[in-house]
Amino acid sequence: MDINFSKFTAAGNDFILIDNRENIVRSEDYQVLAKKLCDRKYSIGADGLILLEKSTLKDFKMKYLNSDGSYASMCGNGGRSIARFAYDLGIVSLKMDFETDVGIINAEILTKDKNRVKLDLYAPKGLVKDIRVVIEEREFNIDSINTGVPHAVIFIDDITNIDVVKYGRIVRYHKKFAPDGTNVNFVKIIDDNTLIVRTYERGVEDETLACGTGVTAAGIISVIRNFVKSPVNIISKGGDSLSVSLKNFNDEVSNVVLEGPAYVSFKGIVEI
């Protein structure tokens, strides 16, 4: 069977998006399909597969799977991509609400540049500060927070030379983050409003060019620690700039907004 797809790029994260409102792909086949289509050597290649489904509550429903076939309850860059995808399909206006596994997300396509999309995110949960992890006699001070999925945040000066894959993988599987593991973000503070973030993503099991929930976690922790002020400009590994804004009072975070680019890189038909 042939199906239409769109390949999206959002700050360096890339996704395969499929309009599945008519149940062309059965839910029981999602995981196998994600692994097949996201393979960069034998198929389209992507960090994840996103399916747009019908919703009885809101404009549509988002289902997200990592490239290894595992489900993720939320993806910030994927959320911005599916918002633009739905707009391009003509099923929503510039503003929309959609279902995810973490709840309802509000999104807006910005009128001045329709390649930039804004998401109103849920308040984070599970903040834990000052987790000490020793790796090969090197001690890391880690803050952890869930911005839809779990994230570890590590502040570091030498952001260029840190081995993100090596240390990220060890932290991702560390017993302190068991049983589900965590995404891992290495963060450098540039000034009062700017960060550089590099992310090891759980499910991709590698460094990605960007991670929406990761830069959100980095922005939130940086504001909580008074390292920066909201809104925070965050530069991803891919070189794109994202914006995270929030309100914070005594570590209680609200009004979290993620803004950044999301656009089609190409469209096609694939046999499944």
TORFILUM-117491 format. One record per residue (C-alpha): chain; z negated, y negated, x. Coordinates in Angstrom, 1 decimal. Example, Ala and Ser with C-alpha at 12.3 -4.5 7.8 and 13.67 -1.06 7.14 Angstrom:
2
<torza><unit>A</unit><up>-7.8</up><north>4.5</north><east>12.3</east></torza>
<torza><unit>A</unit><up>-7.1</up><north>1.1</north><east>13.7</east></torza>
END
This chain:
272
<torza><unit>A</unit><up>0.0</up><north>0.0</north><east>0.0</east></torza>
<torza><unit>A</unit><up>0.9</up><north>-3.5</north><east>1.2</east></torza>
<torza><unit>A</unit><up>-1.5</up><north>-6.4</north><east>0.7</east></torza>
<torza><unit>A</unit><up>-1.4</up><north>-10.1</north><east>1.5</east></torza>
<torza><unit>A</unit><up>-3.8</up><north>-11.6</north><east>3.9</east></torza>
<torza><unit>A</unit><up>-4.6</up><north>-15.0</north><east>5.5</east></torza>
<torza><unit>A</unit><up>-5.9</up><north>-15.3</north><east>9.0</east></torza>
<torza><unit>A</unit><up>-8.4</up><north>-18.2</north><east>9.3</east></torza>
<torza><unit>A</unit><up>-10.0</up><north>-19.9</north><east>12.3</east></torza>
<torza><unit>A</unit><up>-13.2</up><north>-21.8</north><east>12.0</east></torza>
<torza><unit>A</unit><up>-14.5</up><north>-23.4</north><east>15.2</east></torza>
<torza><unit>A</unit><up>-13.2</up><north>-20.4</north><east>17.2</east></torza>
<torza><unit>A</unit><up>-14.5</up><north>-17.7</north><east>14.8</east></torza>
<torza><unit>A</unit><up>-11.5</up><north>-15.9</north><east>13.3</east></torza>
<torza><unit>A</unit><up>-11.4</up><north>-14.0</north><east>10.0</east></torza>
<torza><unit>A</unit><up>-9.1</up><north>-12.0</north><east>7.9</east></torza>
<torza><unit>A</unit><up>-9.3</up><north>-13.1</north><east>4.2</east></torza>
<torza><unit>A</unit><up>-8.1</up><north>-11.1</north><east>1.3</east></torza>
<torza><unit>A</unit><up>-7.9</up><north>-12.2</north><east>-2.4</east></torza>
<torza><unit>A</unit><up>-9.5</up><north>-9.2</north><east>-4.0</east></torza>
<torza><unit>A</unit><up>-10.1</up><north>-10.5</north><east>-7.5</east></torza>
<torza><unit>A</unit><up>-8.0</up><north>-7.7</north><east>-8.9</east></torza>
<torza><unit>A</unit><up>-9.8</up><north>-5.0</north><east>-7.0</east></torza>
<torza><unit>A</unit><up>-6.8</up><north>-4.2</north><east>-4.8</east></torza>
<torza><unit>A</unit><up>-9.2</up><north>-2.9</north><east>-2.2</east></torza>
<torza><unit>A</unit><up>-12.0</up><north>-0.7</north><east>-3.5</east></torza>
<torza><unit>A</unit><up>-15.5</up><north>-1.6</north><east>-2.4</east></torza>
<torza><unit>A</unit><up>-16.1</up><north>1.9</north><east>-1.0</east></torza>
<torza><unit>A</unit><up>-13.2</up><north>1.2</north><east>1.4</east></torza>
<torza><unit>A</unit><up>-14.4</up><north>-2.2</north><east>2.7</east></torza>
<torza><unit>A</unit><up>-16.2</up><north>-0.9</north><east>5.8</east></torza>
<torza><unit>A</unit><up>-13.3</up><north>1.3</north><east>7.0</east></torza>
<torza><unit>A</unit><up>-10.8</up><north>-1.5</north><east>6.3</east></torza>
<torza><unit>A</unit><up>-12.9</up><north>-4.0</north><east>8.3</east></torza>
<torza><unit>A</unit><up>-12.9</up><north>-1.9</north><east>11.4</east></torza>
<torza><unit>A</unit><up>-9.2</up><north>-1.1</north><east>11.0</east></torza>
<torza><unit>A</unit><up>-7.9</up><north>-4.6</north><east>10.4</east></torza>
<torza><unit>A</unit><up>-10.3</up><north>-6.4</north><east>12.9</east></torza>
<torza><unit>A</unit><up>-9.2</up><north>-4.3</north><east>15.8</east></torza>
<torza><unit>A</unit><up>-7.6</up><north>-6.7</north><east>18.2</east></torza>
<torza><unit>A</unit><up>-5.5</up><north>-4.1</north><east>20.0</east></torza>
<torza><unit>A</unit><up>-4.1</up><north>-2.0</north><east>17.2</east></torza>
<torza><unit>A</unit><up>-4.1</up><north>-4.4</north><east>14.2</east></torza>
<torza><unit>A</unit><up>-4.5</up><north>-8.1</north><east>13.2</east></torza>
<torza><unit>A</unit><up>-7.7</up><north>-8.7</north><east>15.0</east></torza>
<torza><unit>A</unit><up>-10.7</up><north>-10.8</north><east>13.9</east></torza>
<torza><unit>A</unit><up>-14.4</up><north>-11.3</north><east>14.2</east></torza>
<torza><unit>A</unit><up>-14.8</up><north>-10.3</north><east>10.5</east></torza>
<torza><unit>A</unit><up>-13.2</up><north>-9.4</north><east>7.2</east></torza>
<torza><unit>A</unit><up>-13.9</up><north>-11.6</north><east>4.1</east></torza>
<torza><unit>A</unit><up>-13.0</up><north>-10.5</north><east>0.6</east></torza>
<torza><unit>A</unit><up>-12.9</up><north>-13.0</north><east>-2.3</east></torza>
<torza><unit>A</unit><up>-14.1</up><north>-11.3</north><east>-5.5</east></torza>
<torza><unit>A</unit><up>-14.5</up><north>-12.4</north><east>-9.1</east></torza>
<torza><unit>A</unit><up>-17.8</up><north>-13.8</north><east>-10.1</east></torza>
<torza><unit>A</unit><up>-19.4</up><north>-14.0</north><east>-13.6</east></torza>
<torza><unit>A</unit><up>-21.8</up><north>-16.6</north><east>-12.4</east></torza>
<torza><unit>A</unit><up>-19.8</up><north>-19.0</north><east>-10.2</east></torza>
<torza><unit>A</unit><up>-16.3</up><north>-19.8</north><east>-9.0</east></torza>
<torza><unit>A</unit><up>-16.0</up><north>-16.6</north><east>-6.9</east></torza>
<torza><unit>A</unit><up>-18.0</up><north>-14.1</north><east>-4.8</east></torza>
<torza><unit>A</unit><up>-17.9</up><north>-13.7</north><east>-1.0</east></torza>
<torza><unit>A</unit><up>-18.2</up><north>-10.3</north><east>0.7</east></torza>
<torza><unit>A</unit><up>-18.4</up><north>-10.4</north><east>4.5</east></torza>
<torza><unit>A</unit><up>-18.1</up><north>-7.6</north><east>7.0</east></torza>
<torza><unit>A</unit><up>-18.3</up><north>-7.8</north><east>10.8</east></torza>
<torza><unit>A</unit><up>-15.6</up><north>-6.3</north><east>12.9</east></torza>
<torza><unit>A</unit><up>-17.6</up><north>-3.1</north><east>13.4</east></torza>
<torza><unit>A</unit><up>-17.7</up><north>-2.5</north><east>9.7</east></torza>
<torza><unit>A</unit><up>-21.3</up><north>-3.6</north><east>9.1</east></torza>
<torza><unit>A</unit><up>-22.2</up><north>-5.9</north><east>6.3</east></torza>
<torza><unit>A</unit><up>-23.6</up><north>-9.4</north><east>6.9</east></torza>
<torza><unit>A</unit><up>-25.4</up><north>-11.2</north><east>4.1</east></torza>
<torza><unit>A</unit><up>-24.0</up><north>-14.6</north><east>5.2</east></torza>
<torza><unit>A</unit><up>-21.6</up><north>-16.2</north><east>7.7</east></torza>
<torza><unit>A</unit><up>-21.5</up><north>-20.0</north><east>8.0</east></torza>
<torza><unit>A</unit><up>-18.0</up><north>-20.2</north><east>9.5</east></torza>
<torza><unit>A</unit><up>-16.8</up><north>-17.5</north><east>7.2</east></torza>
<torza><unit>A</unit><up>-18.3</up><north>-19.4</north><east>4.3</east></torza>
<torza><unit>A</unit><up>-16.3</up><north>-22.5</north><east>5.2</east></torza>
<torza><unit>A</unit><up>-13.2</up><north>-20.4</north><east>5.6</east></torza>
<torza><unit>A</unit><up>-13.4</up><north>-18.8</north><east>2.2</east></torza>
<torza><unit>A</unit><up>-14.0</up><north>-22.2</north><east>0.6</east></torza>
<torza><unit>A</unit><up>-10.8</up><north>-23.4</north><east>2.1</east></torza>
<torza><unit>A</unit><up>-9.1</up><north>-20.1</north><east>1.1</east></torza>
<torza><unit>A</unit><up>-10.2</up><north>-20.5</north><east>-2.5</east></torza>
<torza><unit>A</unit><up>-9.0</up><north>-24.1</north><east>-2.6</east></torza>
<torza><unit>A</unit><up>-5.6</up><north>-23.1</north><east>-1.2</east></torza>
<torza><unit>A</unit><up>-5.3</up><north>-20.3</north><east>-3.9</east></torza>
<torza><unit>A</unit><up>-5.8</up><north>-23.0</north><east>-6.5</east></torza>
<torza><unit>A</unit><up>-8.8</up><north>-21.4</north><east>-8.1</east></torza>
<torza><unit>A</unit><up>-11.3</up><north>-24.3</north><east>-7.3</east></torza>
<torza><unit>A</unit><up>-11.3</up><north>-28.0</north><east>-6.8</east></torza>
<torza><unit>A</unit><up>-12.6</up><north>-29.8</north><east>-3.7</east></torza>
<torza><unit>A</unit><up>-16.2</up><north>-28.9</north><east>-4.7</east></torza>
<torza><unit>A</unit><up>-17.2</up><north>-25.4</north><east>-5.6</east></torza>
<torza><unit>A</unit><up>-20.1</up><north>-22.9</north><east>-5.9</east></torza>
<torza><unit>A</unit><up>-19.8</up><north>-19.3</north><east>-4.8</east></torza>
<torza><unit>A</unit><up>-22.0</up><north>-16.2</north><east>-4.6</east></torza>
<torza><unit>A</unit><up>-23.1</up><north>-14.6</north><east>-1.3</east></torza>
<torza><unit>A</unit><up>-25.6</up><north>-11.9</north><east>-0.6</east></torza>
<torza><unit>A</unit><up>-28.2</up><north>-14.6</north><east>0.2</east></torza>
<torza><unit>A</unit><up>-27.6</up><north>-16.6</north><east>-3.0</east></torza>
<torza><unit>A</unit><up>-25.4</up><north>-19.4</north><east>-4.3</east></torza>
<torza><unit>A</unit><up>-23.7</up><north>-21.6</north><east>-1.8</east></torza>
<torza><unit>A</unit><up>-22.3</up><north>-25.1</north><east>-2.5</east></torza>
<torza><unit>A</unit><up>-19.2</up><north>-26.1</north><east>-0.6</east></torza>
<torza><unit>A</unit><up>-16.9</up><north>-29.1</north><east>-0.4</east></torza>
<torza><unit>A</unit><up>-13.5</up><north>-29.6</north><east>1.1</east></torza>
<torza><unit>A</unit><up>-13.6</up><north>-33.1</north><east>2.7</east></torza>
<torza><unit>A</unit><up>-10.9</up><north>-35.3</north><east>1.4</east></torza>
<torza><unit>A</unit><up>-10.1</up><north>-37.2</north><east>4.6</east></torza>
<torza><unit>A</unit><up>-9.4</up><north>-34.0</north><east>6.5</east></torza>
<torza><unit>A</unit><up>-9.0</up><north>-30.9</north><east>4.3</east></torza>
<torza><unit>A</unit><up>-9.4</up><north>-28.8</north><east>7.4</east></torza>
<torza><unit>A</unit><up>-13.1</up><north>-29.8</north><east>7.5</east></torza>
<torza><unit>A</unit><up>-15.4</up><north>-28.1</north><east>5.1</east></torza>
<torza><unit>A</unit><up>-19.1</up><north>-28.8</north><east>4.3</east></torza>
<torza><unit>A</unit><up>-21.6</up><north>-26.1</north><east>3.2</east></torza>
<torza><unit>A</unit><up>-25.0</up><north>-26.7</north><east>1.6</east></torza>
<torza><unit>A</unit><up>-27.1</up><north>-23.9</north><east>3.0</east></torza>
<torza><unit>A</unit><up>-30.3</up><north>-22.3</north><east>1.9</east></torza>
<torza><unit>A</unit><up>-33.5</up><north>-23.3</north><east>3.6</east></torza>
<torza><unit>A</unit><up>-34.2</up><north>-20.9</north><east>6.5</east></torza>
<torza><unit>A</unit><up>-37.0</up><north>-18.5</north><east>6.6</east></torza>
<torza><unit>A</unit><up>-39.0</up><north>-16.4</north><east>9.0</east></torza>
<torza><unit>A</unit><up>-39.6</up><north>-19.0</north><east>11.7</east></torza>
<torza><unit>A</unit><up>-41.4</up><north>-17.5</north><east>14.7</east></torza>
<torza><unit>A</unit><up>-41.9</up><north>-19.6</north><east>17.8</east></torza>
<torza><unit>A</unit><up>-42.6</up><north>-18.6</north><east>21.4</east></torza>
<torza><unit>A</unit><up>-41.6</up><north>-15.0</north><east>21.6</east></torza>
<torza><unit>A</unit><up>-41.9</up><north>-13.9</north><east>25.2</east></torza>
<torza><unit>A</unit><up>-39.3</up><north>-11.4</north><east>26.5</east></torza>
<torza><unit>A</unit><up>-39.0</up><north>-10.4</north><east>30.1</east></torza>
<torza><unit>A</unit><up>-35.6</up><north>-9.1</north><east>31.3</east></torza>
<torza><unit>A</unit><up>-35.3</up><north>-8.0</north><east>34.9</east></torza>
<torza><unit>A</unit><up>-38.2</up><north>-10.1</north><east>35.9</east></torza>
<torza><unit>A</unit><up>-36.7</up><north>-13.1</north><east>34.1</east></torza>
<torza><unit>A</unit><up>-38.8</up><north>-14.5</north><east>31.3</east></torza>
<torza><unit>A</unit><up>-37.2</up><north>-16.0</north><east>28.2</east></torza>
<torza><unit>A</unit><up>-39.1</up><north>-18.1</north><east>25.6</east></torza>
<torza><unit>A</unit><up>-37.4</up><north>-17.3</north><east>22.3</east></torza>
<torza><unit>A</unit><up>-37.7</up><north>-18.9</north><east>18.9</east></torza>
<torza><unit>A</unit><up>-36.5</up><north>-16.8</north><east>15.9</east></torza>
<torza><unit>A</unit><up>-35.3</up><north>-17.9</north><east>12.5</east></torza>
<torza><unit>A</unit><up>-33.2</up><north>-16.5</north><east>9.6</east></torza>
<torza><unit>A</unit><up>-30.4</up><north>-18.8</north><east>8.4</east></torza>
<torza><unit>A</unit><up>-28.9</up><north>-16.1</north><east>6.2</east></torza>
<torza><unit>A</unit><up>-29.0</up><north>-13.6</north><east>9.1</east></torza>
<torza><unit>A</unit><up>-31.5</up><north>-13.4</north><east>11.9</east></torza>
<torza><unit>A</unit><up>-31.1</up><north>-15.5</north><east>15.0</east></torza>
<torza><unit>A</unit><up>-32.9</up><north>-15.9</north><east>18.3</east></torza>
<torza><unit>A</unit><up>-32.6</up><north>-19.3</north><east>20.0</east></torza>
<torza><unit>A</unit><up>-33.1</up><north>-19.6</north><east>23.8</east></torza>
<torza><unit>A</unit><up>-33.0</up><north>-23.0</north><east>25.5</east></torza>
<torza><unit>A</unit><up>-31.4</up><north>-22.9</north><east>28.9</east></torza>
<torza><unit>A</unit><up>-30.2</up><north>-25.5</north><east>31.5</east></torza>
<torza><unit>A</unit><up>-27.4</up><north>-23.5</north><east>33.1</east></torza>
<torza><unit>A</unit><up>-25.3</up><north>-22.8</north><east>29.9</east></torza>
<torza><unit>A</unit><up>-22.1</up><north>-22.3</north><east>31.9</east></torza>
<torza><unit>A</unit><up>-23.3</up><north>-19.5</north><east>34.1</east></torza>
<torza><unit>A</unit><up>-25.6</up><north>-17.6</north><east>31.9</east></torza>
<torza><unit>A</unit><up>-24.4</up><north>-14.0</north><east>31.2</east></torza>
<torza><unit>A</unit><up>-24.3</up><north>-14.2</north><east>27.4</east></torza>
<torza><unit>A</unit><up>-23.1</up><north>-10.7</north><east>26.9</east></torza>
<torza><unit>A</unit><up>-25.6</up><north>-9.1</north><east>29.3</east></torza>
<torza><unit>A</unit><up>-28.8</up><north>-11.0</north><east>28.2</east></torza>
<torza><unit>A</unit><up>-27.6</up><north>-11.4</north><east>24.6</east></torza>
<torza><unit>A</unit><up>-27.2</up><north>-7.6</north><east>24.2</east></torza>
<torza><unit>A</unit><up>-30.6</up><north>-6.9</north><east>25.6</east></torza>
<torza><unit>A</unit><up>-32.3</up><north>-9.4</north><east>23.3</east></torza>
<torza><unit>A</unit><up>-30.2</up><north>-8.3</north><east>20.3</east></torza>
<torza><unit>A</unit><up>-31.6</up><north>-4.7</north><east>20.6</east></torza>
<torza><unit>A</unit><up>-35.1</up><north>-5.7</north><east>21.9</east></torza>
<torza><unit>A</unit><up>-38.0</up><north>-4.0</north><east>20.2</east></torza>
<torza><unit>A</unit><up>-39.4</up><north>-7.3</north><east>19.1</east></torza>
<torza><unit>A</unit><up>-36.4</up><north>-7.8</north><east>16.8</east></torza>
<torza><unit>A</unit><up>-36.4</up><north>-4.2</north><east>15.5</east></torza>
<torza><unit>A</unit><up>-35.2</up><north>-2.5</north><east>13.4</east></torza>
<torza><unit>A</unit><up>-32.2</up><north>-4.7</north><east>12.4</east></torza>
<torza><unit>A</unit><up>-31.8</up><north>-6.6</north><east>15.7</east></torza>
<torza><unit>A</unit><up>-30.8</up><north>-10.3</north><east>16.0</east></torza>
<torza><unit>A</unit><up>-28.0</up><north>-12.6</north><east>16.9</east></torza>
<torza><unit>A</unit><up>-28.7</up><north>-14.5</north><east>20.1</east></torza>
<torza><unit>A</unit><up>-28.0</up><north>-18.2</north><east>20.8</east></torza>
<torza><unit>A</unit><up>-28.2</up><north>-19.8</north><east>24.2</east></torza>
<torza><unit>A</unit><up>-28.6</up><north>-23.6</north><east>23.8</east></torza>
<torza><unit>A</unit><up>-28.3</up><north>-26.6</north><east>26.2</east></torza>
<torza><unit>A</unit><up>-29.6</up><north>-30.0</north><east>25.1</east></torza>
<torza><unit>A</unit><up>-27.1</up><north>-32.8</north><east>26.1</east></torza>
<torza><unit>A</unit><up>-28.7</up><north>-35.8</north><east>24.4</east></torza>
<torza><unit>A</unit><up>-30.8</up><north>-36.8</north><east>21.3</east></torza>
<torza><unit>A</unit><up>-28.0</up><north>-35.7</north><east>19.0</east></torza>
<torza><unit>A</unit><up>-25.9</up><north>-33.2</north><east>20.9</east></torza>
<torza><unit>A</unit><up>-26.2</up><north>-29.5</north><east>21.8</east></torza>
<torza><unit>A</unit><up>-23.9</up><north>-26.9</north><east>23.5</east></torza>
<torza><unit>A</unit><up>-24.4</up><north>-23.4</north><east>22.0</east></torza>
<torza><unit>A</unit><up>-23.1</up><north>-20.0</north><east>23.1</east></torza>
<torza><unit>A</unit><up>-23.7</up><north>-17.0</north><east>20.8</east></torza>
<torza><unit>A</unit><up>-23.9</up><north>-13.3</north><east>21.1</east></torza>
<torza><unit>A</unit><up>-23.1</up><north>-12.0</north><east>17.6</east></torza>
<torza><unit>A</unit><up>-24.6</up><north>-8.9</north><east>16.2</east></torza>
<torza><unit>A</unit><up>-21.9</up><north>-6.7</north><east>14.5</east></torza>
<torza><unit>A</unit><up>-19.2</up><north>-8.1</north><east>16.8</east></torza>
<torza><unit>A</unit><up>-21.3</up><north>-7.1</north><east>19.8</east></torza>
<torza><unit>A</unit><up>-19.9</up><north>-9.7</north><east>22.1</east></torza>
<torza><unit>A</unit><up>-19.9</up><north>-13.4</north><east>22.7</east></torza>
<torza><unit>A</unit><up>-17.8</up><north>-15.2</north><east>20.0</east></torza>
<torza><unit>A</unit><up>-16.2</up><north>-18.7</north><east>20.3</east></torza>
<torza><unit>A</unit><up>-18.6</up><north>-19.9</north><east>17.6</east></torza>
<torza><unit>A</unit><up>-21.1</up><north>-18.8</north><east>15.0</east></torza>
<torza><unit>A</unit><up>-21.9</up><north>-21.0</north><east>11.9</east></torza>
<torza><unit>A</unit><up>-25.3</up><north>-19.5</north><east>11.2</east></torza>
<torza><unit>A</unit><up>-26.0</up><north>-19.5</north><east>14.9</east></torza>
<torza><unit>A</unit><up>-25.3</up><north>-23.2</north><east>15.5</east></torza>
<torza><unit>A</unit><up>-27.3</up><north>-23.9</north><east>12.3</east></torza>
<torza><unit>A</unit><up>-30.3</up><north>-22.0</north><east>13.7</east></torza>
<torza><unit>A</unit><up>-29.9</up><north>-23.8</north><east>17.0</east></torza>
<torza><unit>A</unit><up>-29.8</up><north>-27.2</north><east>15.3</east></torza>
<torza><unit>A</unit><up>-32.8</up><north>-26.4</north><east>13.1</east></torza>
<torza><unit>A</unit><up>-35.0</up><north>-25.2</north><east>16.0</east></torza>
<torza><unit>A</unit><up>-34.0</up><north>-28.1</north><east>18.2</east></torza>
<torza><unit>A</unit><up>-35.0</up><north>-30.6</north><east>15.4</east></torza>
<torza><unit>A</unit><up>-38.3</up><north>-28.7</north><east>14.8</east></torza>
<torza><unit>A</unit><up>-39.1</up><north>-28.9</north><east>18.5</east></torza>
<torza><unit>A</unit><up>-38.2</up><north>-32.6</north><east>18.5</east></torza>
<torza><unit>A</unit><up>-35.5</up><north>-32.1</north><east>21.1</east></torza>
<torza><unit>A</unit><up>-32.9</up><north>-33.8</north><east>19.0</east></torza>
<torza><unit>A</unit><up>-32.6</up><north>-35.7</north><east>15.7</east></torza>
<torza><unit>A</unit><up>-30.6</up><north>-34.9</north><east>12.6</east></torza>
<torza><unit>A</unit><up>-27.6</up><north>-34.9</north><east>12.2</east></torza>
<torza><unit>A</unit><up>-26.9</up><north>-32.7</north><east>15.3</east></torza>
<torza><unit>A</unit><up>-23.5</up><north>-32.5</north><east>16.9</east></torza>
<torza><unit>A</unit><up>-23.0</up><north>-29.0</north><east>18.2</east></torza>
<torza><unit>A</unit><up>-20.2</up><north>-28.0</north><east>20.6</east></torza>
<torza><unit>A</unit><up>-19.3</up><north>-24.3</north><east>20.4</east></torza>
<torza><unit>A</unit><up>-17.9</up><north>-22.1</north><east>23.1</east></torza>
<torza><unit>A</unit><up>-14.4</up><north>-22.6</north><east>21.7</east></torza>
<torza><unit>A</unit><up>-14.7</up><north>-26.4</north><east>22.2</east></torza>
<torza><unit>A</unit><up>-14.9</up><north>-27.4</north><east>18.5</east></torza>
<torza><unit>A</unit><up>-17.6</up><north>-29.6</north><east>17.2</east></torza>
<torza><unit>A</unit><up>-19.8</up><north>-28.8</north><east>14.2</east></torza>
<torza><unit>A</unit><up>-22.4</up><north>-30.9</north><east>12.5</east></torza>
<torza><unit>A</unit><up>-25.8</up><north>-29.7</north><east>11.3</east></torza>
<torza><unit>A</unit><up>-28.0</up><north>-32.0</north><east>9.2</east></torza>
<torza><unit>A</unit><up>-31.4</up><north>-31.2</north><east>7.7</east></torza>
<torza><unit>A</unit><up>-34.8</up><north>-32.5</north><east>6.7</east></torza>
<torza><unit>A</unit><up>-37.9</up><north>-31.3</north><east>8.5</east></torza>
<torza><unit>A</unit><up>-41.6</up><north>-31.9</north><east>7.8</east></torza>
<torza><unit>A</unit><up>-44.2</up><north>-29.8</north><east>9.6</east></torza>
<torza><unit>A</unit><up>-41.7</up><north>-27.1</north><east>10.2</east></torza>
<torza><unit>A</unit><up>-40.7</up><north>-26.9</north><east>6.5</east></torza>
<torza><unit>A</unit><up>-36.9</up><north>-27.3</north><east>6.6</east></torza>
<torza><unit>A</unit><up>-34.7</up><north>-28.3</north><east>3.6</east></torza>
<torza><unit>A</unit><up>-31.4</up><north>-29.9</north><east>2.8</east></torza>
<torza><unit>A</unit><up>-29.5</up><north>-27.9</north><east>5.5</east></torza>
<torza><unit>A</unit><up>-25.8</up><north>-28.8</north><east>5.7</east></torza>
<torza><unit>A</unit><up>-23.2</up><north>-27.3</north><east>8.0</east></torza>
<torza><unit>A</unit><up>-19.9</up><north>-29.1</north><east>8.5</east></torza>
<torza><unit>A</unit><up>-16.9</up><north>-28.1</north><east>10.6</east></torza>
<torza><unit>A</unit><up>-13.3</up><north>-27.1</north><east>10.8</east></torza>
<torza><unit>A</unit><up>-11.6</up><north>-24.2</north><east>8.9</east></torza>
<torza><unit>A</unit><up>-7.9</up><north>-23.7</north><east>8.6</east></torza>
<torza><unit>A</unit><up>-5.2</up><north>-21.1</north><east>8.3</east></torza>
<torza><unit>A</unit><up>-3.7</up><north>-19.9</north><east>11.6</east></torza>
<torza><unit>A</unit><up>-1.2</up><north>-17.6</north><east>9.9</east></torza>
<torza><unit>A</unit><up>-0.5</up><north>-15.4</north><east>6.8</east></torza>
<torza><unit>A</unit><up>1.1</up><north>-12.0</north><east>6.4</east></torza>
<torza><unit>A</unit><up>1.4</up><north>-8.7</north><east>4.8</east></torza>
<torza><unit>A</unit><up>-0.4</up><north>-5.6</north><east>6.1</east></torza>
<torza><unit>A</unit><up>-0.1</up><north>-1.9</north><east>5.1</east></torza>
<torza><unit>A</unit><up>-3.4</up><north>-0.2</north><east>4.3</east></torza>
END
